[in-house]
């Protein structure tokens, strides 16, 4: 029997405002239909408009996670971090050997289904589409 959110142990709950966001590669050269096998799964705090809640992030940084996956490659695991000046990036301190991808204007982006989000990776910028947002 599965436990409901209200009956889960305290260690499994997230503070109000946290969401799991799934990004999938949008159309681009080499992927004219996009790719469900290239993307990010993010756990992060969002405000009511779907923007990153910086205040909630600051008080719960350890909960803000990222999984980056690509077809045929091992997943990269890390955290959502904020740089001085307010830019957001993914830091693969858990697993991963490439540089830290940076969100392009993440401060202004809305993480809502159907929106497009740009991420600057080692090989340049890529556009991802928000395909799901699940409040935790």
C-alpha positions as CSV (number, residue, x, y, z in Angstrom):
1,X,0.0,0.0,0.0
2,X,1.5,3.3,-1.1
3,X,1.6,6.1,1.4
4,X,0.1,9.5,0.6
5,X,2.2,12.6,0.8
6,X,0.8,13.5,4.2
7,X,1.6,10.1,5.6
8,X,5.2,9.9,4.3
9,X,8.1,10.0,6.7
10,X,9.4,13.6,7.3
11,X,12.7,12.7,5.5
12,X,10.7,12.2,2.2
13,X,8.8,15.5,2.2
14,X,9.9,18.7,0.4
15,X,9.0,22.2,1.6
16,X,6.0,23.8,0.0
17,X,7.0,25.3,-3.3
18,X,9.3,22.5,-4.5
19,X,8.6,20.9,-7.9
20,X,10.1,18.3,-10.1
21,X,10.6,19.7,-13.6
22,X,11.3,17.6,-16.7
23,X,13.1,19.2,-19.6
24,X,13.5,17.5,-23.0
25,X,15.6,18.6,-25.9
26,X,13.7,20.7,-28.4
27,X,14.1,20.8,-32.1
28,X,17.6,21.6,-33.2
29,X,20.2,20.6,-35.9
30,X,20.7,16.9,-35.5
31,X,17.4,16.4,-33.7
32,X,14.7,17.8,-36.0
33,X,11.9,16.3,-33.9
34,X,13.7,17.1,-30.6
35,X,14.8,14.1,-28.4
36,X,13.1,12.5,-25.4
37,X,16.4,10.8,-24.7
38,X,18.2,14.1,-24.0
39,X,17.1,16.2,-21.1
40,X,17.2,17.3,-17.5
41,X,15.2,16.4,-14.4
42,X,15.3,19.2,-11.9
43,X,14.1,19.4,-8.3
44,X,13.8,23.0,-7.3
45,X,11.6,25.6,-5.7
46,X,9.2,27.5,-7.9
47,X,7.0,30.5,-7.1
48,X,3.4,30.7,-8.2
49,X,4.4,32.0,-11.6
50,X,6.8,29.1,-12.2
51,X,10.0,31.1,-11.7
52,X,12.8,29.9,-9.5
53,X,12.2,31.0,-5.9
54,X,15.7,32.2,-4.9
55,X,14.8,32.7,-1.2
56,X,13.5,29.2,-0.9
57,X,16.5,27.9,-2.8
58,X,18.8,29.7,-0.4
59,X,17.3,28.0,2.7
60,X,17.2,24.5,1.1
61,X,20.1,24.3,-1.4
62,X,20.9,20.7,-0.6
63,X,17.4,19.7,-2.0
64,X,17.9,21.4,-5.3
65,X,19.1,18.6,-7.6
66,X,19.7,18.0,-11.3
67,X,20.0,14.9,-13.4
68,X,21.3,15.3,-16.9
69,X,20.9,12.5,-19.3
70,X,21.8,11.8,-22.9
71,X,21.1,8.7,-25.0
72,X,23.8,6.1,-24.5
73,X,25.7,8.0,-21.8
74,X,25.8,7.8,-18.0
75,X,23.7,10.3,-16.2
76,X,25.3,13.3,-14.6
77,X,24.1,14.1,-11.1
78,X,24.4,17.4,-9.3
79,X,22.9,20.5,-7.8
80,X,21.3,23.7,-8.9
81,X,23.6,26.5,-7.8
82,X,23.5,30.3,-8.0
83,X,26.6,32.3,-8.9
84,X,27.5,35.7,-7.6
85,X,25.4,38.1,-9.7
86,X,22.4,35.8,-9.8
87,X,23.1,33.4,-12.7
88,X,22.0,29.9,-12.2
89,X,24.0,26.8,-13.2
90,X,24.1,23.0,-12.7
91,X,27.1,21.9,-10.7
92,X,27.9,18.2,-11.2
93,X,29.5,17.7,-7.8
94,X,27.9,14.3,-7.4
95,X,28.8,12.7,-10.7
96,X,30.0,14.1,-14.0
97,X,33.2,15.2,-15.6
98,X,32.3,18.1,-17.9
99,X,32.0,21.8,-17.1
100,X,29.0,23.2,-15.3
101,X,26.2,24.1,-17.7
102,X,24.6,27.5,-17.1
103,X,21.0,28.4,-17.4
104,X,20.4,31.2,-20.0
105,X,18.4,33.8,-18.2
106,X,17.0,31.3,-15.7
107,X,16.3,34.2,-13.3
108,X,13.6,35.4,-15.8
109,X,12.4,32.0,-17.1
110,X,9.1,30.4,-16.3
111,X,9.3,26.7,-15.7
112,X,5.7,25.8,-16.9
113,X,4.7,23.1,-19.3
114,X,5.2,24.1,-22.9
115,X,7.8,26.9,-22.2
116,X,11.3,26.7,-23.8
117,X,14.4,27.0,-21.6
118,X,18.0,27.5,-22.9
119,X,21.0,25.8,-21.3
120,X,24.5,26.7,-22.2
121,X,26.5,23.4,-22.3
122,X,30.1,22.6,-23.2
123,X,29.3,22.5,-26.9
124,X,27.1,25.6,-26.9
125,X,23.5,26.6,-26.2
126,X,20.7,24.1,-26.4
127,X,17.0,24.6,-26.1
128,X,14.8,22.4,-24.0
129,X,11.0,22.3,-23.6
130,X,9.4,21.9,-20.2
131,X,7.3,18.8,-20.5
132,X,6.2,18.2,-16.9
133,X,6.0,20.1,-13.7
134,X,5.0,18.1,-10.6
135,X,4.6,19.9,-7.3
136,X,6.2,17.9,-4.5
